[in-house]
């Protein structure tokens, strides 16, 4: 977020370089806009920091939930069967829209 601070600092320096005075109506407006942009940059940085903290917290919760799921439901390697093995060598008849039959082999 440093680029936002850099841009605000550039605008502030530009206003000073142009001799924008707070005594004029336009100068007061421009300087307040620059101050507001600085406040926005600070608020955005705080939001991003809080978001990072929340992401870390959620990842810890996710890890804990995975541990609980493993404890409750478990995963037994013996019960696992790859999906592909269920259909090896099987032929299927598929009826197409034009009522012709074609052989379909899942291994093709």
SVG drawing of the C-alpha trace seen along z (x, -y; Angstrom):
<svg xmlns="http://www.w3.org/2000/svg" viewBox="-34 -33 42 89">
<polyline fill="none" stroke="black" stroke-width="0.4" points="0.0,0.0 3.0,-2.2 2.1,-3.4 -1.0,-5.1 1.0,-7.0 3.5,-7.9 0.8,-9.2 -0.7,-11.3 2.7,-12.6 3.3,-13.5 0.0,-15.4 0.8,-17.2 4.3,-18.1 2.7,-19.2 0.2,-21.4 3.0,-23.0 5.1,-23.4 2.3,-25.2 1.9,-27.5 -1.6,-26.4 -2.6,-28.4 -5.1,-27.4 -6.4,-31.0 -8.1,-30.7 -11.3,-28.7 -9.8,-26.5 -6.6,-25.9 -8.6,-25.0 -10.6,-22.5 -7.6,-20.9 -5.7,-20.5 -8.7,-19.0 -9.1,-16.5 -5.4,-15.6 -5.9,-15.1 -8.9,-12.9 -7.0,-10.8 -4.3,-10.3 -7.1,-9.1 -8.4,-6.7 -4.9,-5.3 -4.5,-4.7 -8.0,-3.1 -7.3,-0.8 -4.0,0.3 -5.8,1.1 -8.4,3.1 -5.8,5.1 -4.0,5.9 -7.2,7.0 -8.0,9.1 -4.7,10.9 -5.3,11.6 -8.7,13.0 -7.3,15.2 -4.8,16.6 -7.4,17.2 -9.7,18.9 -6.9,21.2 -6.3,22.3 -10.0,23.0 -10.0,25.0 -7.0,27.1 -8.8,27.8 -12.0,28.7 -10.1,31.1 -8.6,32.7 -12.1,33.1 -13.5,34.5 -10.6,37.0 -11.3,38.0 -15.1,38.4 -15.2,39.9 -11.7,41.2 -10.2,42.3 -9.4,45.9 -7.1,46.7 -8.7,50.2 -12.1,48.6 -10.7,46.4 -11.2,47.6 -10.2,45.4 -13.2,44.5 -11.5,45.6 -11.2,49.2 -15.0,49.5 -15.4,49.2 -12.3,51.0 -13.2,53.1 -16.9,52.3 -18.7,51.7 -21.8,49.5 -24.4,49.2 -25.4,45.6 -28.5,44.7 -28.0,41.5 -30.5,39.0 -30.9,40.7 -31.8,44.0 -28.6,45.7 -26.6,47.8 -22.9,47.4 -20.6,49.3 -18.8,47.2 -15.7,48.4 -14.7,46.4 -11.0,47.1 -11.0,45.4"/>
</svg>
